[in-house]
Amino acid sequence: MKKTKLIAAAFICAGAFLSGCKKEEGIKTGKEEVSASAFSPVQIMSVLFDGDATNGSANVWKDINIEGTGTVTTVNDETGTLTWKFLKPADSHRTEGHGAKNYEAADGDVIYIGWTSKIYMPLTLKTEAIFQWKSYPTAGSLQNHPLMLRTKSGNLELQHFDDNHVATVPWSTPLSVNTWLKFVICMKVSRDPSVGYIELWYNGVKQTLSNGNQRLYCRTLDVDYCDPKWGVYGGDASRATHFVKKIRIASTYADAAQ
């Protein structure tokens, strides 16, 4: 019985001690009082830019670029997800959203740009771009647009432009229309073609590029900075509609591949 009482007394004393600690505003360190929150785990932000349509045009786009009578609106897709709709009528040249508001990639960054697209256009329609990694300011640029994703001859082509504005096609695949397509581009941002690189995932599968590898070293930064653009550029001969959702720029593949 005495042993039981001694144990109970010990628990009571310990509880009183801990209760007294809870009343302290912080943790005393010898010289100063430090807030307990200072010892919380550091939260690393992976999503660098969220271009979801639910955030609204004013919070996503730096500008809307329209040449002709196109429109940029939002609609709900078949799953109820709010989606960007880029409509470029026939005889119009461009309907694009220039992003990303309040974000700019810096030399040396490794970023993942992810989005999901559905394209309505004739399979044979040639466009200049449905996605661009565009140089700014345009005046004085060497590449103008280091990366462009376009349609041509029934294919979807990823183009890279060097500092002489000479284009190569690191990747292409047959164009699928009227169906959702998922993209993630990993990019090391650099003006040095031996340092910068790109990698590509298409519908969740990492792609082998024209060099036979899954990574292509190339120049990915031009003039002051580069920004992403989505929509339809070119393809004047026909109406084209590009639905885009789940736009993300992140520091990890997992957060970009929504």
Backbone as CSV, one residue per row, in Angstrom:
resi,resn,N_x,N_y,N_z,CA_x,CA_y,CA_z,C_x,C_y,C_z
1,MET,0.833,-1.202,0.000,0.000,0.000,0.000,0.867,1.252,0.000
2,LYS,1.952,1.286,0.894,2.820,2.445,0.945,3.500,2.675,-0.399
3,LYS,3.911,1.568,-1.059,4.561,1.694,-2.359,3.641,2.324,-3.377
4,THR,2.350,1.916,-3.350,1.357,2.478,-4.280,1.183,3.961,-4.049
5,LYS,1.122,4.370,-2.765,0.934,5.789,-2.447,2.130,6.612,-2.905
6,LEU,3.342,6.040,-2.745,4.527,6.763,-3.175,4.534,6.988,-4.689
7,ILE,4.138,5.964,-5.444,4.067,6.083,-6.915,3.049,7.130,-7.322
8,ALA,1.880,7.114,-6.663,0.830,8.086,-6.976,1.317,9.490,-6.688
9,ALA,2.035,9.650,-5.551,2.554,10.974,-5.199,3.549,11.455,-6.232
10,ALA,4.345,10.523,-6.738,5.335,10.895,-7.762,4.658,11.410,-9.025
11,PHE,3.573,10.735,-9.466,2.823,11.174,-10.658,2.211,12.544,-10.446
12,ILE,1.694,12.789,-9.223,1.084,14.093,-8.915,2.127,15.196,-9.014
13,CYS,3.323,14.941,-8.472,4.397,15.938,-8.521,4.827,16.201,-9.955
14,ALA,4.930,15.125,-10.751,5.329,15.285,-12.150,4.301,16.091,-12.914
15,GLY,3.016,15.806,-12.650,1.948,16.551,-13.319,1.983,18.010,-12.969
16,ALA,2.258,18.310,-11.682,2.330,19.704,-11.260,3.496,20.404,-11.936
17,PHE,4.617,19.692,-12.065,5.783,20.278,-12.728,5.498,20.604,-14.190
18,LEU,4.882,19.647,-14.895,4.555,19.864,-16.309,3.533,20.965,-16.466
19,SER,2.559,21.021,-15.558,1.556,22.071,-15.612,2.195,23.432,-15.456
20,GLY,3.201,23.496,-14.568,3.905,24.757,-14.387,4.646,25.158,-15.630
21,CYS,5.189,24.203,-16.376,5.892,24.500,-17.617,4.957,25.074,-18.660
22,LYS,3.731,24.569,-18.723,2.772,25.022,-19.724,2.410,26.474,-19.538
23,LYS,2.552,26.973,-18.300,2.192,28.364,-18.050,3.235,29.321,-18.588
24,GLU,4.453,28.808,-18.859,5.503,29.666,-19.373,5.185,30.047,-20.820
25,GLU,5.462,31.267,-21.217,5.199,31.722,-22.583,6.222,31.144,-23.550
26,GLY,7.421,30.859,-23.082,8.436,30.332,-23.973,9.362,29.403,-23.229
27,ILE,10.508,29.105,-23.847,11.494,28.216,-23.242,12.667,29.074,-22.819
28,LYS,13.058,29.023,-21.545,14.168,29.840,-21.068,15.470,29.158,-21.410
29,THR,16.378,29.918,-21.993,17.676,29.383,-22.408,18.806,29.965,-21.589
30,GLY,19.011,30.318,-20.592,20.109,30.954,-19.891,20.200,32.444,-20.110
31,LYS,20.168,32.900,-21.366,20.342,34.317,-21.667,19.033,34.994,-22.028
32,GLU,18.162,34.267,-22.712,16.932,34.905,-23.156,15.833,33.871,-23.281
33,GLU,14.620,34.347,-23.381,13.471,33.468,-23.532,13.161,33.301,-25.017
34,VAL,13.050,32.053,-25.464,12.802,31.761,-26.875,11.428,31.139,-27.014
35,SER,10.648,31.613,-27.956,9.322,31.058,-28.196,9.413,29.599,-28.581
36,ALA,8.504,28.780,-28.049,8.509,27.343,-28.375,8.282,27.114,-29.850
37,SER,7.589,28.059,-30.514,7.314,27.888,-31.951,8.584,27.943,-32.773
38,ALA,9.656,28.517,-32.198,10.914,28.599,-32.931,11.499,27.223,-33.200
39,PHE,11.053,26.220,-32.444,11.567,24.868,-32.597,10.667,24.004,-33.491
40,SER,9.657,24.621,-34.120,8.777,23.874,-35.009,9.524,23.501,-36.282
41,PRO,9.148,22.386,-36.945,9.813,21.989,-38.189,9.651,23.066,-39.256
42,VAL,10.689,23.278,-40.069,10.639,24.261,-41.147,9.762,23.726,-42.270
43,GLN,8.827,24.550,-42.721,7.944,24.149,-43.820,8.530,24.640,-45.136
44,ILE,8.825,23.743,-46.052,9.396,24.089,-47.349,8.263,24.181,-48.365
45,MET,8.150,25.329,-49.019,7.085,25.524,-49.996,7.498,24.951,-51.337
46,SER,6.741,23.980,-51.858,7.061,23.353,-53.134,6.303,23.997,-54.290
47,VAL,5.035,24.350,-54.107,4.264,24.986,-55.179,4.673,26.453,-55.241
48,LEU,5.304,26.824,-56.333,5.816,28.179,-56.504,4.804,29.097,-57.165
49,PHE,3.941,28.526,-57.986,2.887,29.291,-58.656,1.692,28.375,-58.880
50,ASP,0.515,28.845,-58.494,-0.728,28.098,-58.661,-1.601,28.837,-59.677
51,GLY,-1.698,28.279,-60.873,-2.464,28.909,-61.939,-3.863,28.354,-62.088
52,ASP,-4.404,27.788,-61.013,-5.741,27.219,-61.070,-6.768,28.290,-61.416
53,ALA,-7.739,27.915,-62.232,-8.757,28.878,-62.672,-9.576,29.419,-61.512
54,THR,-9.660,28.676,-60.406,-10.417,29.158,-59.256,-9.760,30.368,-58.603
55,ASN,-8.493,30.629,-58.913,-7.798,31.778,-58.346,-8.138,33.087,-59.050
56,GLY,-8.772,32.988,-60.217,-9.188,34.187,-60.927,-8.109,34.743,-61.835
57,SER,-8.539,35.350,-62.919,-7.626,35.862,-63.938,-6.631,36.868,-63.375
58,ALA,-7.081,37.746,-62.497,-6.218,38.805,-61.962,-5.069,38.259,-61.127
59,ASN,-5.212,37.049,-60.594,-4.182,36.450,-59.754,-3.327,35.426,-60.494
60,VAL,-3.648,35.157,-61.746,-2.928,34.139,-62.510,-2.127,34.741,-63.658
61,TRP,-2.756,35.614,-64.449,-2.132,36.123,-65.671,-1.502,37.484,-65.462
62,LYS,-0.300,37.664,-66.013,0.303,38.993,-66.086,-0.359,39.812,-67.195
63,ASP,-0.834,39.096,-68.215,-1.476,39.770,-69.347,-2.252,38.737,-70.144
64,ILE,-3.241,39.205,-70.898,-3.966,38.383,-71.869,-3.607,38.908,-73.249
65,ASN,-3.108,38.016,-74.114,-2.677,38.424,-75.455,-3.640,37.881,-76.498
66,ILE,-4.377,38.775,-77.132,-5.355,38.388,-78.153,-5.094,39.196,-79.425
67,GLU,-4.964,38.504,-80.548,-4.883,39.129,-81.862,-6.043,38.579,-82.685
68,GLY,-7.082,39.383,-82.837,-8.299,38.926,-83.495,-9.467,39.036,-82.542
69,THR,-10.343,38.056,-82.583,-11.581,38.119,-81.784,-11.678,36.969,-80.788
70,GLY,-10.533,36.490,-80.317,-10.542,35.384,-79.368,-10.981,35.807,-77.978
71,THR,-11.199,34.816,-77.118,-11.613,35.073,-75.739,-10.901,34.110,-74.791
72,VAL,-10.663,34.585,-73.570,-10.156,33.743,-72.485,-11.203,33.773,-71.379
73,THR,-11.812,32.628,-71.119,-12.874,32.530,-70.126,-12.624,31.300,-69.250
74,THR,-13.526,31.044,-68.312,-13.465,29.825,-67.506,-14.779,29.069,-67.634
75,VAL,-14.696,27.747,-67.638,-15.870,26.869,-67.706,-15.610,25.666,-66.812
76,ASN,-16.663,24.997,-66.403,-16.524,23.741,-65.668,-16.394,22.586,-66.655
77,ASP,-15.426,21.710,-66.428,-15.312,20.526,-67.286,-16.303,19.462,-66.849
78,GLU,-16.189,18.280,-67.422,-17.149,17.215,-67.158,-17.087,16.692,-65.729
79,THR,-15.990,17.004,-65.021,-15.868,16.590,-63.619,-16.241,17.713,-62.655
80,GLY,-16.633,18.859,-63.206,-16.975,20.001,-62.372,-15.775,20.856,-61.999
81,THR,-14.599,20.581,-62.590,-13.386,21.347,-62.315,-13.372,22.624,-63.150
82,LEU,-13.166,23.753,-62.500,-13.100,25.018,-63.233,-11.832,25.039,-64.075
83,THR,-11.996,25.400,-65.354,-10.957,25.225,-66.360,-10.832,26.481,-67.209
84,TRP,-9.607,26.824,-67.593,-9.402,27.923,-68.534,-9.819,27.493,-69.935
85,LYS,-10.485,28.388,-70.657,-10.887,28.123,-72.033,-10.323,29.217,-72.935
86,PHE,-9.415,28.819,-73.838,-8.824,29.733,-74.801,-9.463,29.464,-76.161
87,LEU,-10.248,30.401,-76.635,-10.927,30.257,-77.929,-10.264,31.167,-78.947
88,LYS,-9.717,30.570,-80.019,-9.141,31.328,-81.124,-9.958,31.043,-82.380
89,PRO,-10.793,32.005,-82.815,-11.599,31.771,-84.014,-10.743,31.686,-85.269
90,ALA,-11.315,31.176,-86.345,-10.653,31.207,-87.645,-10.363,32.656,-88.022
91,ASP,-9.245,32.866,-88.691,-8.780,34.199,-89.119,-8.316,35.066,-87.954
92,SER,-8.253,34.523,-86.754,-7.604,35.192,-85.628,-6.246,34.527,-85.404
93,HIS,-5.286,35.301,-84.880,-3.909,34.815,-84.839,-3.465,34.330,-83.464
94,ARG,-4.066,34.857,-82.399,-3.530,34.531,-81.082,-4.594,34.705,-80.002
95,THR,-4.667,33.728,-79.086,-5.418,33.855,-77.833,-4.593,33.153,-76.763
96,GLU,-3.899,33.938,-75.923,-2.988,33.359,-74.939,-3.095,34.080,-73.593
97,GLY,-2.838,33.315,-72.534,-2.658,33.883,-71.215,-1.177,33.910,-70.890
98,HIS,-0.674,35.089,-70.540,0.734,35.260,-70.182,0.847,35.207,-68.666
99,GLY,1.413,34.106,-68.150,1.611,33.958,-66.707,3.088,34.060,-66.400
100,ALA,3.508,33.921,-65.168,2.702,33.609,-63.998,2.766,34.812,-63.050
101,LYS,1.607,35.279,-62.619,1.527,36.489,-61.808,2.320,36.321,-60.507
102,ASN,3.154,37.307,-60.217,3.942,37.349,-58.979,4.971,36.228,-58.860
103,TYR,5.378,35.656,-59.989,6.419,34.630,-59.950,7.373,34.838,-61.120
104,GLU,8.657,34.632,-60.850,9.672,34.720,-61.901,10.791,33.749,-61.574
105,ALA,11.092,32.838,-62.483,12.162,31.871,-62.268,13.514,32.553,-62.401
106,ALA,14.451,32.187,-61.528,15.781,32.796,-61.519,16.814,31.834,-62.096
107,ASP,17.886,32.401,-62.603,18.998,31.615,-63.128,19.476,30.643,-62.051
108,GLY,19.537,29.358,-62.403,19.961,28.324,-61.470,18.832,27.535,-60.853
109,ASP,17.588,28.034,-60.964,16.434,27.316,-60.413,16.189,26.013,-61.162
110,VAL,15.707,25.006,-60.450,15.156,23.791,-61.069,13.658,23.799,-60.780
111,ILE,12.856,23.859,-61.829,11.409,23.981,-61.665,10.691,22.915,-62.488
112,TYR,9.463,22.628,-62.057,8.585,21.703,-62.763,7.322,22.478,-63.138
113,ILE,7.008,22.528,-64.431,5.807,23.205,-64.920,4.812,22.129,-65.347
114,GLY,3.667,22.080,-64.682,2.677,21.047,-64.973,1.329,21.632,-65.341
115,TRP,0.628,20.957,-66.221,-0.736,21.347,-66.580,-1.421,20.201,-67.318
116,THR,-2.728,20.346,-67.509,-3.531,19.358,-68.230,-4.309,20.073,-69.323
117,SER,-4.271,19.525,-70.544,-4.855,20.179,-71.722,-5.880,19.298,-72.407
118,LYS,-6.860,19.950,-73.017,-7.737,19.293,-73.994,-7.858,20.250,-75.179
119,ILE,-7.596,19.732,-76.379,-7.512,20.571,-77.569,-8.600,20.169,-78.555
120,TYR,-9.328,21.171,-79.030,-10.309,20.959,-80.109,-9.842,21.743,-81.321
121,MET,-9.368,21.029,-82.338,-8.928,21.648,-83.586,-8.768,20.547,-84.629
122,PRO,-8.731,20.887,-85.913,-8.439,19.862,-86.922,-7.066,19.238,-86.663
123,LEU,-6.969,17.937,-86.827,-5.717,17.241,-86.544,-4.555,17.772,-87.379
124,THR,-4.855,18.253,-88.568,-3.786,18.699,-89.468,-3.438,20.178,-89.306
125,LEU,-4.099,20.872,-88.374,-3.868,22.303,-88.236,-2.465,22.569,-87.654
126,LYS,-1.713,23.455,-88.324,-0.399,23.860,-87.838,-0.558,25.111,-86.978
127,THR,-0.092,25.031,-85.749,-0.059,26.197,-84.868,1.398,26.539,-84.550
128,GLU,1.605,27.741,-84.067,2.943,28.121,-83.608,3.182,27.643,-82.185
129,ALA,2.127,27.669,-81.364,2.300,27.219,-79.982,0.958,27.040,-79.296
130,ILE,0.902,26.024,-78.428,-0.176,25.934,-77.436,0.407,26.149,-76.034
131,PHE,1.753,26.150,-75.952,2.482,26.513,-74.730,3.791,27.147,-75.148
132,GLN,4.183,28.196,-74.431,5.477,28.837,-74.682,6.212,29.082,-73.362
133,TRP,7.523,28.964,-73.406,8.402,29.507,-72.367,9.061,30.702,-73.039
134,LYS,8.481,31.893,-72.798,8.714,33.083,-73.622,9.681,34.058,-72.958
135,SER,10.578,34.628,-73.783,11.591,35.562,-73.313,11.026,36.977,-73.174
136,TYR,11.470,37.666,-72.112,11.087,39.067,-71.905,12.294,39.853,-71.391
137,PRO,12.508,41.098,-71.892,11.749,41.737,-72.967,12.047,41.092,-74.320
138,THR,11.090,41.177,-75.221,11.266,40.570,-76.541,12.381,41.265,-77.313
139,ALA,12.444,42.593,-77.212,13.511,43.343,-77.878,14.865,42.934,-77.300
140,GLY,15.764,42.564,-78.187,17.095,42.171,-77.752,17.228,40.711,-77.396
141,SER,16.151,39.945,-77.470,16.232,38.521,-77.135,16.927,37.751,-78.248
142,LEU,17.608,36.690,-77.875,18.284,35.831,-78.837,17.424,34.634,-79.209
143,GLN,16.800,34.060,-78.195,15.974,32.878,-78.442,14.518,33.249,-78.724
144,ASN,14.045,34.306,-78.108,12.652,34.775,-78.184,11.718,33.871,-77.388
145,HIS,11.812,32.595,-77.602,11.022,31.611,-76.855,11.850,30.325,-76.807
146,PRO,12.620,30.098,-75.739,13.456,28.897,-75.671,12.684,27.601,-75.913
147,LEU,11.436,27.527,-75.424,10.624,26.318,-75.618,9.258,26.696,-76.167
148,MET,8.781,25.885,-77.116,7.418,26.028,-77.627,6.844,24.636,-77.866
149,LEU,5.601,24.436,-77.483,4.877,23.203,-77.775,3.835,23.540,-78.819
150,ARG,3.886,22.896,-79.984,3.005,23.273,-81.091,2.394,22.037,-81.746
151,THR,1.466,22.272,-82.657,0.882,21.204,-83.470,1.342,21.394,-84.915
152,LYS,1.650,20.263,-85.572,2.080,20.310,-86.967,1.910,18.939,-87.602
153,SER,1.225,18.889,-88.748,1.082,17.657,-89.545,0.572,16.483,-88.718
154,GLY,-0.363,16.757,-87.829,-0.951,15.688,-87.028,-0.134,15.294,-85.823
155,ASN,0.930,16.028,-85.548,1.782,15.724,-84.396,1.785,16.868,-83.393
156,LEU,2.149,16.519,-82.178,2.417,17.482,-81.121,3.928,17.525,-80.980
157,GLU,4.528,18.728,-81.125,5.982,18.855,-81.139,6.470,19.805,-80.048
158,LEU,7.501,19.380,-79.323,8.205,20.268,-78.414,9.423,20.802,-79.146
159,GLN,9.499,22.132,-79.276,10.623,22.761,-79.958,11.538,23.454,-78.952
160,HIS,12.835,23.411,-79.229,13.793,24.240,-78.493,14.477,25.175,-79.485
161,PHE,14.631,26.450,-79.088,15.298,27.440,-79.920,16.612,27.834,-79.254
162,ASP,17.721,27.779,-80.028,19.009,28.161,-79.468,19.201,29.676,-79.551
163,ASP,20.389,30.155,-79.185,20.600,31.599,-79.134,20.800,32.221,-80.514
164,ASN,20.699,31.421,-81.568,20.611,31.941,-82.935,19.191,31.813,-83.491
165,HIS,18.264,31.487,-82.599,16.857,31.260,-82.942,16.684,30.131,-83.964
166,VAL,17.545,29.141,-83.871,17.434,27.943,-84.704,16.693,26.884,-83.897
167,ALA,15.625,26.334,-84.502,14.761,25.390,-83.792,15.171,23.944,-84.038
168,THR,15.094,23.148,-82.974,15.173,21.690,-83.094,13.918,21.121,-82.422
169,VAL,13.657,19.858,-82.663,12.472,19.196,-82.099,12.947,18.037,-81.217
170,PRO,13.119,18.289,-79.915,13.584,17.220,-79.017,12.570,16.103,-78.806
171,TRP,11.269,16.383,-79.112,10.241,15.378,-78.818,9.009,15.649,-79.670
172,SER,8.371,14.583,-80.130,7.082,14.702,-80.817,6.282,13.424,-80.609
173,THR,4.971,13.544,-80.761,4.070,12.402,-80.625,2.812,12.703,-81.433
174,PRO,2.083,11.696,-81.884,0.827,11.966,-82.599,-0.126,12.795,-81.747
175,LEU,-0.734,13.790,-82.357,-1.651,14.674,-81.647,-2.955,13.950,-81.339
176,SER,-3.393,14.040,-80.109,-4.698,13.525,-79.694,-5.587,14.712,-79.362
177,VAL,-6.733,14.790,-80.010,-7.665,15.881,-79.741,-8.873,15.332,-78.989
178,ASN,-9.619,16.262,-78.378,-10.850,15.922,-77.650,-10.611,14.970,-76.482
179,THR,-9.402,14.991,-75.923,-9.092,14.140,-74.776,-8.091,14.871,-73.889
180,TRP,-8.126,14.591,-72.603,-7.233,15.276,-71.676,-5.816,14.726,-71.786
181,LEU,-4.852,15.630,-71.873,-3.430,15.300,-71.982,-2.688,15.963,-70.829
182,LYS,-1.798,15.223,-70.170,-1.077,15.748,-69.015,0.388,15.996,-69.364
183,PHE,0.885,17.152,-68.939,2.265,17.547,-69.226,2.970,17.990,-67.951
184,VAL,4.233,17.610,-67.837,5.136,18.204,-66.852,6.482,18.413,-67.541
185,ILE,6.981,19.644,-67.509,8.310,19.956,-68.019,9.194,20.302,-66.829
186,CYS,10.265,19.552,-66.650,11.282,19.908,-65.665,12.351,20.726,-66.383
187,MET,12.784,21.810,-65.735,13.728,22.706,-66.372,14.761,23.207,-65.367
188,LYS,16.027,23.098,-65.741,17.086,23.829,-65.031,17.243,25.143,-65.782
189,VAL,16.955,26.232,-65.096,16.935,27.542,-65.722,18.351,28.077,-65.812
190,SER,18.847,28.269,-67.055,20.214,28.753,-67.224,20.429,29.301,-68.633
191,ARG,21.262,30.336,-68.709,21.680,30.856,-70.010,22.816,30.029,-70.610
192,ASP,23.409,29.183,-69.812,24.527,28.335,-70.254,23.963,27.016,-70.786
193,PRO,24.138,26.723,-72.085,23.571,25.491,-72.656,24.184,24.212,-72.102
194,SER,25.315,24.320,-71.415,25.897,23.128,-70.804,25.390,22.903,-69.388
195,VAL,24.642,23.879,-68.857,24.105,23.792,-67.501,22.590,23.607,-67.510
196,GLY,21.889,24.403,-68.315,20.443,24.292,-68.402,20.021,22.972,-69.026
197,TYR,18.826,22.505,-68.652,18.325,21.268,-69.256,16.807,21.211,-69.157
198,ILE,16.235,20.284,-69.929,14.799,20.008,-69.869,14.567,18.505,-69.777
199,GLU,13.483,18.148,-69.103,12.966,16.781,-69.064,11.458,16.882,-69.255
200,LEU,10.834,15.843,-69.769,9.407,15.902,-70.108,8.687,14.643,-69.669
201,TRP,7.529,14.834,-69.011,6.585,13.758,-68.743,5.326,14.022,-69.549
202,TYR,4.836,12.996,-70.214,3.609,13.102,-71.009,2.643,12.018,-70.547
203,ASN,1.484,12.441,-70.072,0.491,11.512,-69.513,1.096,10.619,-68.434
204,GLY,1.949,11.245,-67.601,2.520,10.552,-66.453,3.736,9.701,-66.732
205,VAL,4.198,9.679,-67.990,5.346,8.840,-68.363,6.508,9.737,-68.775
206,LYS,7.663,9.524,-68.159,8.834,10.311,-68.531,9.289,9.910,-69.931
207,GLN,9.542,10.922,-70.771,9.790,10.685,-72.179,11.282,10.618,-72.510
208,THR,11.607,9.773,-73.486,12.943,9.754,-74.073,12.978,10.778,-75.186
209,LEU,13.968,11.631,-75.170,14.050,12.741,-76.112,14.885,12.351,-77.335
210,SER,15.007,13.279,-78.269,15.642,12.972,-79.548,17.113,12.601,-79.422
211,ASN,17.754,12.970,-78.306,19.161,12.608,-78.096,19.323,11.206,-77.516
212,GLY,18.194,10.505,-77.331,18.238,9.153,-76.794,18.234,9.087,-75.284
213,ASN,18.214,10.260,-74.641,18.211,10.331,-73.182,16.920,10.990,-72.691
214,GLN,16.703,10.943,-71.395,15.529,11.575,-70.813,15.812,13.001,-70.348
215,ARG,17.011,13.480,-70.603,17.382,14.856,-70.283,18.133,15.444,-71.467
216,LEU,17.767,16.693,-71.821,18.457,17.408,-72.882,19.068,18.676,-72.291
217,TYR,20.394,18.784,-72.362,21.054,20.007,-71.920,20.909,21.067,-73.009
218,CYS,20.482,22.268,-72.598,20.220,23.328,-73.561,20.045,24.657,-72.824
219,ARG,20.083,25.737,-73.553,19.887,27.077,-72.986,18.394,27.286,-72.718
220,THR,18.045,27.623,-71.490,16.632,27.732,-71.118,16.257,29.105,-70.578
221,LEU,17.206,30.059,-70.619,16.933,31.402,-70.102,17.488,32.422,-71.074
222,ASP,16.688,33.443,-71.361,17.039,34.438,-72.374,16.729,35.837,-71.841
223,VAL,17.491,36.813,-72.262,17.386,38.211,-71.816,17.144,38.296,-70.301
224,ASP,16.166,39.081,-69.843,16.000,39.284,-68.401,15.355,38.092,-67.696
225,TYR,14.314,37.538,-68.297,13.595,36.424,-67.680,12.702,35.768,-68.726
226,CYS,12.136,34.629,-68.375,11.181,33.922,-69.235,9.913,33.635,-68.445
227,ASP,8.777,33.670,-69.140,7.473,33.390,-68.542,6.749,32.316,-69.342
228,PRO,5.875,31.540,-68.697,5.050,30.574,-69.428,3.832,31.249,-70.044
229,LYS,3.380,30.696,-71.162,2.148,31.156,-71.807,1.365,29.930,-72.266
230,TRP,0.048,29.963,-72.095,-0.824,28.898,-72.566,-1.899,29.488,-73.468
231,GLY,-2.432,28.675,-74.381,-3.517,29.114,-75.251,-3.335,28.571,-76.650
232,VAL,-3.572,29.424,-77.645,-3.382,29.062,-79.051,-2.738,30.244,-79.767
233,TYR,-1.599,29.979,-80.413,-0.880,30.999,-81.179,-0.677,30.442,-82.579
234,GLY,-1.146,31.171,-83.593,-1.080,30.686,-84.967,-2.300,29.846,-85.308
235,GLY,-2.185,29.068,-86.385,-3.327,28.260,-86.816,-4.479,29.113,-87.306
236,ASP,-4.158,30.184,-88.017,-5.164,31.160,-88.424,-6.268,30.559,-89.296
237,ALA,-5.966,29.482,-90.012,-6.907,28.951,-90.996,-8.153,28.334,-90.376
238,SER,-8.119,28.040,-89.082,-9.243,27.319,-88.484,-9.470,27.763,-87.043
239,ARG,-10.664,27.518,-86.571,-10.990,27.724,-85.161,-10.258,26.680,-84.321
240,ALA,-9.753,27.105,-83.177,-9.096,26.187,-82.245,-9.484,26.574,-80.826
241,THR,-9.769,25.571,-80.006,-10.112,25.802,-78.608,-9.198,24.939,-77.747
242,HIS,-8.595,25.581,-76.757,-7.652,24.890,-75.875,-8.136,25.058,-74.438
243,PHE,-8.509,23.950,-73.813,-8.890,23.951,-72.396,-7.660,23.578,-71.571
244,VAL,-7.390,24.344,-70.515,-6.219,24.110,-69.675,-6.640,24.158,-68.212
245,LYS,-6.195,23.179,-67.444,-6.500,23.162,-66.010,-5.290,22.674,-65.233
246,LYS,-5.354,22.881,-63.903,-4.343,22.375,-62.969,-2.938,22.870,-63.307
247,ILE,-2.829,24.152,-63.634,-1.513,24.745,-63.897,-0.748,24.888,-62.583
248,ARG,0.472,24.371,-62.562,1.328,24.499,-61.383,2.769,24.713,-61.825
249,ILE,3.496,25.538,-61.086,4.958,25.558,-61.151,5.426,25.200,-59.756
250,ALA,6.281,24.187,-59.661,6.672,23.663,-58.350,8.137,23.277,-58.346
251,SER,8.643,23.005,-57.176,10.027,22.559,-57.045,10.124,21.034,-56.979
252,THR,8.986,20.340,-57.074,8.967,18.874,-57.131,8.016,18.403,-58.231
253,TYR,8.322,17.245,-58.784,7.446,16.659,-59.803,6.056,16.377,-59.227
254,ALA,6.017,15.845,-58.010,4.747,15.426,-57.413,3.755,16.587,-57.320
255,ASP,4.227,17.781,-56.994,3.326,18.910,-56.844,2.963,19.543,-58.184
256,ALA,3.765,19.333,-59.202,3.435,19.854,-60.535,2.501,18.924,-61.286
257,ALA,2.589,17.626,-61.013,1.825,16.623,-61.746,0.453,16.421,-61.106
258,GLN,-0.367,17.458,-61.100,-1.687,17.393,-60.480,-2.666,16.604,-61.353
